[in-house]
């Protein structure tokens, strides 16, 4: 973990999580000229052992990054039994380039693996090249079999990574 950074498990509706979620929604709206991500999320989706939500705090206690995973089983949105889905991976602009997203990603993968999840999934978009580069360099592969709320959008990019050997 970068010096002076503390990771904390929090609920998805924790005030600091809400603050960062509001920031990421503004970024989505700007990048995609939209209303943001309308995927329905509930705090209970991130409750262990069915999920986890993390915030990274800098040395002065300011929340600077977030990320979570939630469980899925086979459903009509394209998920398979044993899937875990990454959600709300975000680093505030002033904290980018310090490896925070990569650190959060590793912790989330380890936690999902320990919870018995078989595959990590994620949906991002073509206007987030930094995210796509992070995931590709972390062992994720693009998949033609899309999932999630935006699976029918041309701009959608779905990726997966096996969690078990």
PyMOL commands that set and color helices and strands:
alter all, ss='L'
color gray80, all
select helices_A, chain A and resi 15-32+43-46+93-95+100-114+129-137
alter helices_A, ss='H'
color red, helices_A
select strands_A, chain A and resi 6-9+51-57+63-72+83-91+119-125+141-142+156-162
alter strands_A, ss='S'
color yellow, strands_A
deselect
rebuild
show_as cartoon
